[in-house]
Amino acid sequence: MSQAAGDAGLSRESLYKALSREGNPEFATVMKVIRALGLKLRLEPIGA
């Protein structure tokens, strides 16, 4: 978790807070975590 937070440019504490059940992360935070994990978000039309 520490490395993912660092790679995303976040503190470990803020990442835990954002991803907690009570957390409400901004879309930008989610995108930082996705990129830090080496992933990309892709949208497709339903039924495609």
C-alpha positions as CSV (number, residue, x, y, z in Angstrom):
1,M,0.0,0.0,0.0
2,S,2.9,2.4,0.8
3,Q,4.4,1.9,-2.7
4,A,1.1,2.3,-4.4
5,A,0.4,5.5,-2.4
6,G,3.9,6.8,-3.3
7,D,3.6,6.0,-6.9
8,A,0.2,7.8,-7.0
9,G,1.7,10.9,-5.3
10,L,-0.4,10.4,-2.1
11,S,0.5,9.6,1.5
12,R,-0.3,6.2,2.7
13,E,-2.8,7.6,5.2
14,S,-4.7,9.6,2.6
15,L,-4.9,6.6,0.3
16,Y,-6.3,4.5,3.2
17,K,-8.8,7.2,4.0
18,A,-9.9,7.7,0.4
19,L,-10.4,4.0,-0.2
20,S,-12.1,3.3,3.2
21,R,-15.8,2.5,3.4
22,E,-16.5,6.0,4.6
23,G,-14.1,7.5,2.0
24,N,-15.3,9.6,-0.9
25,P,-12.3,9.9,-3.3
26,E,-12.2,12.4,-6.1
27,F,-12.1,10.9,-9.6
28,A,-8.6,12.3,-9.9
29,T,-7.5,10.3,-6.9
30,V,-9.0,7.1,-8.4
31,M,-7.2,7.8,-11.6
32,K,-3.8,8.3,-9.8
33,V,-4.2,5.0,-8.1
34,I,-5.2,3.3,-11.4
35,R,-2.1,4.7,-13.1
36,A,0.1,3.8,-10.2
37,L,-1.0,0.2,-10.5
38,G,-0.1,0.2,-14.2
39,L,-3.7,0.0,-15.3
40,K,-5.9,2.2,-17.5
41,L,-9.6,2.9,-17.4
42,R,-11.5,2.2,-20.5
43,L,-15.2,2.9,-21.2
44,E,-17.3,1.1,-23.8
45,P,-20.9,1.4,-24.8
46,I,-23.2,-1.1,-23.2
47,G,-23.8,-4.0,-25.6
48,A,-20.5,-3.5,-27.5
